[in-house]
Each structure stands twice: as C-alpha cells, then as structure tokens.
C-alpha cells in the first residue's frame, strides 16, 4: 500500500533558476524535477516516461518541458503529455514553499 508522507524538503527556491528546473536526487527514490515557472513551483518525476532522459536537461517554454531525447513534451503543472512521442503522463507531486524552501508530498511504501 502506498501513502503520502509528510512534506519532504527538496531545496531552496533560490536554488531553482527562474523559468528553469533543478534535478533532485533523494536516497531510495527516482530523481525529481523542481520547476520554477510563471505558474509557480511544481515537482514532477525527472525521468521522461518515453525514454531514460532527464527532463531538467530539456527546454522549458510556456509551461511545457520538452524531452531532450525525442522532443516529446509534458505540461509541467499537470504532467500530461503535450507532444509526441510521449503518451504516458509524468507523476506530479503536491508542492509548496515554506520559509524559502520547496517541500513536496512524496509517496512512501508502508511495511506489509
């Protein structure tokens, strides 16, 4: 069974460039992407669902991130695919800013 943990600190807002992304590697988890765009701070999986590419290496424009490998795109706020060949949505995590820090609600595995 998967539940959501209390908010996990990821980085300082100042560590994420305006209009850009910062890749976050936490122990025991796939990498995350923290985006700082006009609509706010968003946290998603960093790995493209179509190929093994870091989305933080992609182009960011108009609320979309383009995969650097195949130019497929995702809506950053919703994770929905926004360009072929991507068809599987990115996982998006609830995020907020407290005292200049980006926090996200990440899933945790409960013991069986």
C-alpha positions, 0 to 999 in steps of 0.5 A: 500500500502506498501513502503520502508522507509528510512534506519532504524538503527538496531545496531552496527556491533560490536554488531553482533558476527562474523559468528553469528546473533543478534535478533532485536526487533523494536516497531510495527514490527516482530523481525529481524535477523542481520547476520554477515557472510563471505558474509557480513551483511544481515537482514532477518525476525527472525521468521522461516516461518515453525514454531514460532522459532527464527532463531538467536537461530539456527546454522549458517554454510556456509551461511545457518541458520538452524531452531532450531525447525525442522532443516529446513534451509534458505540461509541467503543472499537470504532467500530461503529455503535450507532444509526441512521442510521449503518451504516458503522463509524468507523476506530479507531486503536491508542492509548496514553499515554506520559509524559502524552501520547496517541500513536496508530498512524496509517496512512501511504501508502508511495511506489509 
